[in-house]
C-alpha cells in the first residue's frame, strides 16, 4: 500500500508527497517533530505536520534568508539567528569569512538534535565550528540580554502560530531594533504572497511602528512551501537594497551556492504588482 503525506495550504490546494518511510516521530515541549523519507524531495522535516525543510530545496530558503543581508552590510561580524534549528542558515552565514561570530538561538532543543541526526548536510556547522554558538533559549528573552550587539539578525521562524506567534509582533521588532548595532539589518521570513498577503501587510506595519526606517520585501521560489512563491522582509537601520548593494563585494567574494547569485539578489527585490499594491497602498 502506498503511503502519502498531504499538507493542505488552503481547503482546496496543497502539497502531496509519496513517502518511502517515516524515519522519526517525537514530541517536545513545543511541537510534534517528524522526519519523512520521500521519493521526490528526499528527507523532509515536519513541525506540527507542516513542511519546514527538505533535502531537495532547502538550499533556496537558507541562501535567500542569509546572503542578501550579508552582501548588503559592508562589514558583518556578529550575526544572530533566532529559530533555524535545522542549521541551514548557520551553514550559509559562515561561508562569509568576515563573520566572526554566529549565535543560533533556538527554543526547541529537540529540533536541533533531530536535524543533526537526520539532516547532517544542513546542520553541518552546528558542531565543531569555533565561530558558532548554539543556544537553546527563547529568542525574545535572549535579545533582551544582548543590546546593540549584532550586525545582522535573522528570524528563521515557523508560521505565526504556536511558539513563533510572538515573532511577528511590533514588540518583538522593537527588541530586534535594540539588539542591532546602529547600522544593523533584520531579516525574517514573511510567508507566501499568494496565501498570506495580510500577514505580510501586518508585518510591514509592525516593523514601521517599531521604528525601522528602511523596509523592503523580496521573493524566491521554494517548491515545497505554500504556493511555491515565498517572501522575506529586510528591515534596516541604514542600508537600502535598492541603492546600497556594492558590486565590488559580489565580485570579490562569491559564495558557493545553488540558487543565490548577485543577479538573483537584485532581482528578488523587484516585487509583482499585486504584492506592492496589497502591502504598500
C-alpha positions, 0 to 999 in steps of 0.5 A: 500500500502506498503511503502519502503525506498531504499538507493542505495550504488552503481547503482546496490546494496543497502539497502531496508527497509519496513517502518511502518511510517515516524515519522519526516521530517525537514530541517536545515541549513545543511541537510534534517533530517528524522526519519523512523519507520521500521519493521526490524531495528526499528527507523532509522535516515536519513541525506540527505536520507542516513542511519546514525543510527538505533535502531537495530545496532547502538550499533556496530558503537558507541562501535567500534568508542569509546572503542578501543581508550579508552582501548588503552590510559592508562589514558583518561580524556578529550575526544572530539567528533566532529559530533555524534549528535545522542549521541551514542558515548557520551553514550559509552565514559562515561561508562569509569569512568576515563573520566572526561570530554566529549565535543560533538561538533556538527554543526547541532543543529537540529540533536541533538534535533531530536535524543533526541526526537526520539532516547532517548536510544542513546542520553541518556547522552546528558542531565543531565550528569555533565561530558558532554558538548554539543556544537553546533559549527563547529568542525574545528573552535572549535579545533582551540580554544582548543590546546593540550587539549584532550586525545582522539578525535573522528570524528563521521562524515557523508560521505565526502560530504556536511558539513563533506567534510572538515573532511577528509582533511590533514588540518583538521588532522593537527588541530586534531594533535594540539588539542591532548595532546602529547600522544593523539589518533584520531579516525574517521570513514573511510567508507566501504572497499568494496565501498570506498577503495580510500577514505580510501587510501586518508585518510591514506595519509592525516593523514601521511602528517599531521604528525601522526606517528602511523596509523592503520585501523580496521573493524566491521560489521554494517548491515545497512551501505554500504556493511555491512563491515565498517572501522575506522582509529586510528591515534596516537601520541604514542600508537600502537594497535598492541603492546600497548593494556594492558590486565590488563585494559580489565580485570579490567574494562569491559564495558557493551556492545553488540558487543565490547569485548577485543577479538573483539578489537584485532581482528578488527585490523587484516585487509583482504588482499585486504584492506592492499594491496589497502591502504598500497602498 
